[in-house]
Amino acid sequence: MGLALRRVRRRVEQVMMPLDGFHNRNYEVVLPTGLAKRLALNDDGPVKLRVPQKQRYKFDAAMWPESATLGSLGLAQWVGTATVPALIAHSTTCALHTFAPGEPLAGRWKYSKARRGSISSLGPVFAQLVQTPIETLPTSRLHGWPRDGDSTGFLLRQVRYTEEEVAPSVTRTYGALLKALNFPADAMARFARKVPELTSRPFVLLHGDLHPGNIILGPDGTMHLVDWELAMVGDPLHELAMHLERSSYRRQNERLHCIEVWRRSVAAVRPQAVRGLEADLPWYIGYQRVRSVYTDLVRTVESLNGLSGAERSGMPLHRVARDLVRIASRGLPWVGVSSQPDLKAITQALMQF
């Protein structure tokens, strides 16, 4: 089977453009009849081919291979409002998943009325995640993973990963730019010293990247949660904070509405999971904002490398500099920096990339 998958991957990569994806290149493909029969597929519709991409920066710690997560959820017959892809086959270089028909919820995020309705519809999804029995998930954990209910330890584990694995690699390349942004070299340590003792909440299944681009709305209204490579177990507030920060909510009332939808939906099925919400959620949001100075800086600057010479010359660097100032300004207060970055210094620093 591994050989057959490699042949399909090579053929597809030669003739098709991938769908959107950061950790993986994704392709909508129809398998050759012979291979489809070998895999016991019931119809001749499309499947999704996922090919992992080499990551120069390992922004996130993967707790399990995605195939292990999907296999566990499939065996547990994960059912409810949302569905997960079924794992059809996988090898060391690619995987086949069932294809989720529909459009990413992100497509509706452009319109305020549709966005508000979509936020309300996420309630059952939030509830479904926290109800997943932990014992159905893969038993392996990353080294040093905190015990169930240690919410403070969990947040500090995320901070430590960013401090040890992300910050050094980004600083080696973009140290001058980080300095121009007034972002301190010990930013994560500064943040860790501020974190108070958090309320204990039971650990639950976390999707790990639950933004509107990873939620596919099917023609029948079914929601399909895709891209499970960053799944883990941990404090449920981590998932909520990631969703809030990565979903481009344009107005404060949308954020507040999402928090209330999450609180009501989760409290109805797992009341212990919402304990300490008001006091502790800001710390998870703060972590996301400090962390994003590294991740969004890299993605913003390296997006310039994909432009042609003419496209790049037509994009004023001060516009990119303003984007970086906005990113940094969200994280700086959480590490005790009150002075705002200098736009001119950042523009000059950008010239070397």
Secondary structure as UniProt FT lines:
FT   HELIX           2..15
FT   STRAND          24..29
FT   HELIX           33..38
FT   TURN            39..40
FT   STRAND          47..52
FT   HELIX           66..75
FT   TURN            76..77
FT   STRAND          82..83
FT   STRAND          87..90
FT   STRAND          95..98
FT   STRAND          103..104
FT   HELIX           105..108
FT   TURN            109..110
FT   HELIX           112..121
FT   HELIX           123..131
FT   HELIX           134..136
FT   TURN            143..144
FT   TURN            148..149
FT   HELIX           151..161
FT   HELIX           162..166
FT   HELIX           167..180
FT   TURN            181..182
FT   TURN            185..186
FT   HELIX           187..194
FT   STRAND          204..206
FT   HELIX           212..214
FT   STRAND          215..217
FT   TURN            219..220
FT   STRAND          223..225
FT   TURN            229..230
FT   STRAND          232..234
FT   HELIX           236..246
FT   TURN            247..248
FT   HELIX           252..269
FT   HELIX           271..274
FT   TURN            275..276
FT   HELIX           277..302
FT   HELIX           303..306
FT   HELIX           309..313
FT   HELIX           317..331
FT   HELIX           332..335
FT   HELIX           343..350
FT   TURN            351..352
//
